[in-house]
């Protein structure tokens, strides 16, 4: 299953970009990043048989194990792509939220989209590590 991050804003070459790269390079699953302008731009159409996950402050707060189980569920049911949508400063509208398969939040705080991207990259790496039975993750 392709892990596809679709994010508003260009990450550039700052420390956030280094964090994203650090974790994405560790992924054993295929991944892709699509960067969109802060506003406008064309969101690429989803692949057939895909799932859309929106990072949103109104979303579920999943622990790492539960997040890994979601990925496992989608992978095992033949989903070809998991699209993770990161919005710009104004986030997502109700219509976009309603179309998503899942809304997730990294806590109740509002995060800058560059940090949200780094946190997502880390959680994707952690989830795929959990699914590969890597001993790094500790639950408890």
C-alpha positions as a Markdown table, in Angstrom:
| # | Residue | x | y | z |
|---|---|---|---|---|
| 1 | Unk | 0.0 | 0.0 | 0.0 |
| 2 | Unk | 1.3 | 3.4 | -1.0 |
| 3 | Unk | 1.5 | 6.0 | 1.9 |
| 4 | Unk | 0.8 | 9.3 | 0.2 |
| 5 | Unk | 1.2 | 12.6 | 2.0 |
| 6 | Unk | -0.6 | 15.5 | 0.3 |
| 7 | Unk | 0.4 | 18.7 | 2.1 |
| 8 | Unk | -0.3 | 22.4 | 1.7 |
| 9 | Unk | 2.9 | 24.5 | 1.7 |
| 10 | Unk | 6.5 | 23.9 | 0.6 |
| 11 | Unk | 8.7 | 22.4 | 3.3 |
| 12 | Unk | 12.0 | 23.8 | 1.9 |
| 13 | Unk | 15.3 | 22.8 | 3.5 |
| 14 | Unk | 14.8 | 23.7 | 7.1 |
| 15 | Unk | 14.9 | 21.5 | 10.2 |
| 16 | Unk | 11.3 | 20.3 | 9.7 |
| 17 | Unk | 12.4 | 18.9 | 6.2 |
| 18 | Unk | 15.3 | 17.1 | 7.9 |
| 19 | Unk | 12.9 | 15.4 | 10.3 |
| 20 | Unk | 10.5 | 14.4 | 7.6 |
| 21 | Unk | 13.4 | 13.0 | 5.5 |
| 22 | Unk | 14.8 | 11.2 | 8.5 |
| 23 | Unk | 11.7 | 9.2 | 9.1 |
| 24 | Unk | 10.5 | 8.7 | 5.6 |
| 25 | Unk | 13.9 | 7.2 | 4.6 |
| 26 | Unk | 13.4 | 4.6 | 7.3 |
| 27 | Unk | 10.0 | 3.4 | 5.8 |
| 28 | Unk | 10.0 | 0.0 | 4.2 |
| 29 | Unk | 6.6 | 0.8 | 2.6 |
| 30 | Unk | 6.3 | 2.8 | -0.6 |
| 31 | Unk | 5.6 | 6.5 | -0.1 |
| 32 | Unk | 5.0 | 9.7 | -2.0 |
| 33 | Unk | 4.8 | 13.3 | -1.0 |
| 34 | Unk | 2.7 | 15.8 | -3.0 |
| 35 | Unk | 3.2 | 19.5 | -2.1 |
| 36 | Unk | 0.5 | 22.0 | -3.0 |
| 37 | Unk | 0.5 | 25.8 | -2.8 |
| 38 | Unk | -0.9 | 27.4 | 0.4 |
| 39 | Unk | -4.1 | 28.0 | -1.5 |
| 40 | Unk | -5.5 | 26.7 | -4.8 |
| 41 | Unk | -3.6 | 24.1 | -6.8 |
| 42 | Unk | -5.0 | 20.8 | -7.9 |
| 43 | Unk | -5.3 | 18.0 | -5.4 |
| 44 | Unk | -4.3 | 14.8 | -7.3 |
| 45 | Unk | -7.1 | 12.4 | -7.7 |
| 46 | Unk | -7.0 | 9.4 | -5.4 |
| 47 | Unk | -5.9 | 6.0 | -6.7 |
| 48 | Unk | -8.6 | 3.4 | -7.2 |
| 49 | Unk | -9.4 | 1.6 | -3.9 |
| 50 | Unk | -7.8 | 4.2 | -1.7 |
| 51 | Unk | -8.5 | 5.6 | 1.8 |
| 52 | Unk | -8.3 | 9.3 | 2.7 |
| 53 | Unk | -7.1 | 10.4 | 6.1 |
| 54 | Unk | -7.3 | 14.1 | 7.0 |
| 55 | Unk | -5.1 | 15.5 | 9.8 |
| 56 | Unk | -7.5 | 17.8 | 11.6 |
| 57 | Unk | -7.9 | 19.2 | 15.1 |
| 58 | Unk | -11.4 | 17.7 | 15.3 |
| 59 | Unk | -10.1 | 14.2 | 14.5 |
| 60 | Unk | -9.6 | 11.1 | 16.6 |
| 61 | Unk | -6.5 | 11.0 | 18.8 |
| 62 | Unk | -5.1 | 7.6 | 18.1 |
| 63 | Unk | -2.3 | 5.9 | 20.0 |
| 64 | Unk | 0.6 | 4.6 | 17.9 |
| 65 | Unk | -0.7 | 1.0 | 18.2 |
| 66 | Unk | -4.2 | 1.9 | 17.1 |
| 67 | Unk | -2.8 | 3.9 | 14.2 |
| 68 | Unk | -0.7 | 0.9 | 13.1 |
| 69 | Unk | -3.8 | -1.3 | 13.3 |
| 70 | Unk | -5.7 | 1.1 | 11.0 |
| 71 | Unk | -2.9 | 0.8 | 8.4 |
| 72 | Unk | -2.8 | -3.0 | 8.8 |
| 73 | Unk | -6.6 | -3.2 | 8.3 |
| 74 | Unk | -6.5 | -1.1 | 5.1 |
| 75 | Unk | -3.5 | -2.9 | 3.8 |
| 76 | Unk | -5.0 | -6.4 | 4.5 |
| 77 | Unk | -8.2 | -5.3 | 2.7 |
| 78 | Unk | -6.4 | -4.5 | -0.4 |
| 79 | Unk | -6.3 | -0.7 | -0.2 |
| 80 | Unk | -3.8 | 0.6 | -2.8 |
| 81 | Unk | -3.2 | 4.0 | -1.3 |
| 82 | Unk | -3.6 | 5.7 | 2.1 |
| 83 | Unk | -3.7 | 9.5 | 1.4 |
| 84 | Unk | -2.8 | 11.7 | 4.4 |
| 85 | Unk | -4.1 | 15.2 | 3.8 |
| 86 | Unk | -2.4 | 18.1 | 5.7 |
| 87 | Unk | -4.2 | 21.4 | 5.2 |
| 88 | Unk | -2.9 | 25.0 | 5.3 |
| 89 | Unk | -3.5 | 27.7 | 7.8 |
| 90 | Unk | -7.3 | 27.4 | 7.5 |
| 91 | Unk | -7.4 | 23.6 | 7.7 |
| 92 | Unk | -10.3 | 21.8 | 6.0 |
| 93 | Unk | -13.9 | 22.7 | 5.5 |
| 94 | Unk | -16.9 | 20.5 | 6.6 |
| 95 | Unk | -17.4 | 19.2 | 3.1 |
| 96 | Unk | -13.8 | 17.9 | 2.9 |
| 97 | Unk | -14.0 | 16.4 | 6.4 |
| 98 | Unk | -17.3 | 14.6 | 5.5 |
| 99 | Unk | -15.6 | 13.0 | 2.4 |
| 100 | Unk | -12.7 | 11.6 | 4.5 |
| 101 | Unk | -12.5 | 8.0 | 5.7 |
| 102 | Unk | -10.9 | 9.1 | 8.9 |
| 103 | Unk | -9.9 | 12.3 | 10.7 |
| 104 | Unk | -7.0 | 12.2 | 13.0 |
| 105 | Unk | -5.4 | 14.7 | 15.4 |
| 106 | Unk | -2.1 | 14.9 | 17.1 |
| 107 | Unk | -3.5 | 16.1 | 20.4 |
| 108 | Unk | -5.8 | 19.1 | 21.0 |
| 109 | Unk | -3.1 | 21.7 | 20.2 |
| 110 | Unk | -3.0 | 23.3 | 16.8 |
| 111 | Unk | 0.3 | 22.4 | 15.0 |
| 112 | Unk | 2.0 | 24.3 | 12.1 |
| 113 | Unk | 1.6 | 22.2 | 9.0 |
| 114 | Unk | 5.4 | 21.7 | 8.8 |
| 115 | Unk | 5.5 | 20.1 | 12.2 |
| 116 | Unk | 2.4 | 18.1 | 11.5 |
| 117 | Unk | 4.2 | 16.7 | 8.5 |
| 118 | Unk | 7.2 | 15.7 | 10.6 |
| 119 | Unk | 4.9 | 14.1 | 13.2 |
| 120 | Unk | 3.0 | 12.2 | 10.6 |
| 121 | Unk | 6.2 | 10.9 | 9.0 |
| 122 | Unk | 7.4 | 9.7 | 12.4 |
| 123 | Unk | 4.1 | 8.0 | 13.1 |
| 124 | Unk | 4.1 | 6.3 | 9.7 |
| 125 | Unk | 7.6 | 5.0 | 10.4 |
| 126 | Unk | 6.5 | 3.9 | 13.9 |
| 127 | Unk | 3.3 | 2.2 | 12.6 |
| 128 | Unk | 5.1 | 0.3 | 9.9 |
| 129 | Unk | 7.8 | -0.7 | 12.4 |
| 130 | Unk | 5.1 | -2.0 | 14.8 |
| 131 | Unk | 3.6 | -4.1 | 12.0 |
| 132 | Unk | 7.0 | -5.5 | 11.2 |
| 133 | Unk | 7.4 | -6.5 | 14.9 |
| 134 | Unk | 10.4 | -4.2 | 15.3 |
| 135 | Unk | 11.4 | -4.0 | 19.0 |
| 136 | Unk | 11.8 | -0.2 | 19.1 |
| 137 | Unk | 8.2 | 0.6 | 19.9 |
| 138 | Unk | 7.2 | 0.3 | 23.6 |
| 139 | Unk | 3.6 | 0.3 | 24.6 |
| 140 | Unk | 2.6 | 0.9 | 28.1 |
